[in-house]
């Protein structure tokens, strides 16, 4: 019986080893989603509000991505993208291409 238990434990651990990398990736993705969602603020009407920075030349692309996400989620409320004028220095931004993308 001890030998069977040892063999069973060995088979189970081999199964875990083959899956651990995909589990780690899944956990990291879920943690990133929760981190992002925790930075949203809920409005009085129950909507989620977030602020972020993107280059002006990509505003249309961000707007389209928000709309695609809302549609894919089956949301009945259309996302709203507003630009805010600020005196703060924007973060450093370097456009990437196929060579610099990595």
N, C-alpha and C positions, 0 to 999 in steps of 0.2 A: 504494500500500500504506500509506503514512503517513497518508493521509486516512482510509482504512478503519479503521486502528488508532485514530485520534483519535475517529472516530464511535463505534466500539465502546466505547472508554473512557468517552465521554460518556454512552452508553446505560446502561452498568454503574453509573456514578456516580448517574445519575438513579434507578435502581432502588434503590440503597443509601439515597439521600436519602428516598425514600418509606417505607422500613422502619426508619430509624434511631430514630425516637421509640418505636416498639413494642419495639425491641431494648433501648433504654435502660431502659424500664419493666421488661422481663424481667430484665435484669441487676440492677437495684435490688431486685427481689423475691427473687431467688436469694441476693443478698448479705445481705438481711435474714433469710432463713431460715437461712443458714449462721451468721450472728452469733448468732441465737437458739439454734440447736442447740449451738453452742460453749459456751454458758452452762450447759448441762445437765451433770450429773455422772452417771457410770455407776456403778451399785451393784455389789456383789460378784456378784449374780445376773445381771448383764447388763442390768438395767432402767435406764431413764433417770429421773433425779430432778431436779426443778427447783423453785425457790421463787419466789414472786411475791406481789403484793399485789392484792387486789380488794375492793370494798366488801362488807360483810357481807350487804347486801340482794341482792347478785348472786351469792352462792355457789351457789345452785341452778342458775342460768343457766350459770355456768362449769362446773359438774359435768355438766350436760346436754351442753354443747359438747364437753367432753372425751370423753364417751361416744360422741357422734356421730362425732367424729374417729377414735376407735379403731375404731368399726364400719366407717366408710368406708375405713379403711386395711386392714381385714381382720385386725386384731390379735386374737390369742387371749387376750391378757391385758387385763383390765379396768383402766381408769385409777383411781387412788386420789387423792382430794382430802382433804387433812387441813388443819385450821386450827391455826395455831401462835399461842400467846399470846406477846406481846412488849411491852416497855416503850417501844419505839421509836415515834416520832411517825409516823403514816401520811402518805403524800404528799397534797398538796392535791388534792381531788376536787370537781369541779363537774359536776353532772348536766346533760346537754344535752337540748334539746328540738328540735322542728323549726325554731324560730326561731334558736336559738343553735348549731345543728349546723354551719351554714355551707355 
